[in-house]
Amino acid sequence: MSQNPYELFQKECPEVAACFNDLIEAQKSLEGLDAKTKQLINIAIQTANRNQRGVQMHAMMAKNEGATREEIVGAVVLNLHHSGFTSVLECLPAAINGFEGKF
């Protein structure tokens, strides 16, 4: 089985990874949106970027923050008219796998 790319990034670039982790923590602490909404937005952004692994990871995190399967699917499908059908078709299975904890 291949190594998790994020773990590889942390191993190969520990200083940059630490700064990146600090940035993520700063973003998490922004007020105005609850944690579940932030994760649903991340799913939509990752879908627009056609990043299946990102969709999968954020779907898992969204579920942990209380998102339903329907909310996670909705965040992916919201991209249909923005980034196209291909993005939705590529990322929908990843979202469901993330929700179900399948990696």
C-alpha positions as CSV (number, residue, x, y, z in Angstrom):
1,M,0.0,0.0,0.0
2,S,1.3,3.5,-0.8
3,Q,2.1,6.0,1.8
4,N,-0.3,8.8,2.6
5,P,0.8,11.8,0.6
6,Y,0.3,14.2,3.5
7,E,2.4,12.0,5.8
8,L,5.1,12.0,3.1
9,F,4.9,15.8,2.9
10,Q,5.3,16.0,6.7
11,K,8.3,13.6,6.6
12,E,10.1,15.2,3.7
13,C,9.4,18.9,4.5
14,P,8.8,19.1,8.3
15,E,9.3,22.9,8.6
16,V,7.0,23.7,5.7
17,A,4.5,21.1,7.0
18,A,4.5,22.7,10.4
19,C,3.8,26.2,8.9
20,F,1.1,24.7,6.8
21,N,-0.5,23.1,9.9
22,D,-0.4,26.4,11.6
23,L,-2.2,28.0,8.7
24,I,-4.9,25.3,8.8
25,E,-5.4,25.9,12.6
26,A,-5.7,29.6,12.0
27,Q,-8.3,29.0,9.3
28,K,-10.2,26.7,11.6
29,S,-10.3,29.4,14.3
30,L,-12.0,31.9,12.0
31,E,-15.3,33.0,13.4
32,G,-18.6,33.2,11.4
33,L,-18.9,29.6,10.2
34,D,-19.3,26.5,12.3
35,A,-16.9,23.6,11.7
36,K,-19.4,21.5,9.8
37,T,-20.1,24.3,7.3
38,K,-16.4,24.9,6.8
39,Q,-16.0,21.2,5.9
40,L,-18.9,21.3,3.5
41,I,-17.3,24.4,1.8
42,N,-14.0,22.5,1.6
43,I,-15.8,19.6,-0.1
44,A,-17.3,22.0,-2.7
45,I,-13.9,23.6,-3.3
46,Q,-12.1,20.3,-3.6
47,T,-14.8,19.1,-6.0
48,A,-14.3,22.2,-8.1
49,N,-10.5,21.4,-8.2
50,R,-11.3,17.7,-9.0
51,N,-9.3,16.6,-6.0
52,Q,-10.8,13.3,-5.1
53,R,-8.6,12.6,-2.1
54,G,-9.4,16.1,-0.7
55,V,-13.1,15.4,-1.2
56,Q,-12.7,12.1,0.6
57,M,-10.8,13.5,3.6
58,H,-13.1,16.5,4.0
59,A,-16.2,14.2,3.7
60,M,-14.8,12.2,6.6
61,M,-14.2,15.4,8.6
62,A,-17.6,16.8,7.8
63,K,-19.3,13.6,9.0
64,N,-17.2,13.9,12.2
65,E,-18.6,17.5,12.6
66,G,-22.2,16.2,12.2
67,A,-22.8,16.5,8.5
68,T,-25.3,14.1,6.9
69,R,-24.7,12.0,3.8
70,E,-27.2,14.2,2.0
71,E,-25.3,17.4,3.0
72,I,-22.0,15.9,1.8
73,V,-23.5,14.8,-1.5
74,G,-25.1,18.2,-1.9
75,A,-21.8,20.0,-1.4
76,V,-20.4,17.9,-4.3
77,V,-23.4,18.2,-6.6
78,L,-23.5,22.0,-6.0
79,N,-20.6,22.2,-8.4
80,L,-22.6,20.8,-11.3
81,H,-23.3,24.2,-12.9
82,H,-19.9,25.8,-11.7
83,S,-17.3,23.2,-12.6
84,G,-19.2,20.7,-14.7
85,F,-20.5,17.2,-14.7
86,T,-17.1,15.6,-14.8
87,S,-16.0,17.1,-11.5
88,V,-19.2,15.8,-9.9
89,L,-18.9,12.4,-11.4
90,E,-15.2,12.1,-10.4
91,C,-15.7,13.3,-6.8
92,L,-19.1,11.9,-5.7
93,P,-17.7,8.4,-5.1
94,A,-14.8,9.9,-3.1
95,A,-17.3,11.9,-1.0
96,I,-19.4,8.8,-0.2
97,N,-16.3,6.7,0.6
98,G,-15.1,9.4,2.9
99,F,-18.5,9.6,4.6
100,E,-18.4,5.8,5.0
101,G,-14.8,5.8,6.3
102,K,-13.5,3.8,3.3
103,F,-10.0,4.7,2.1
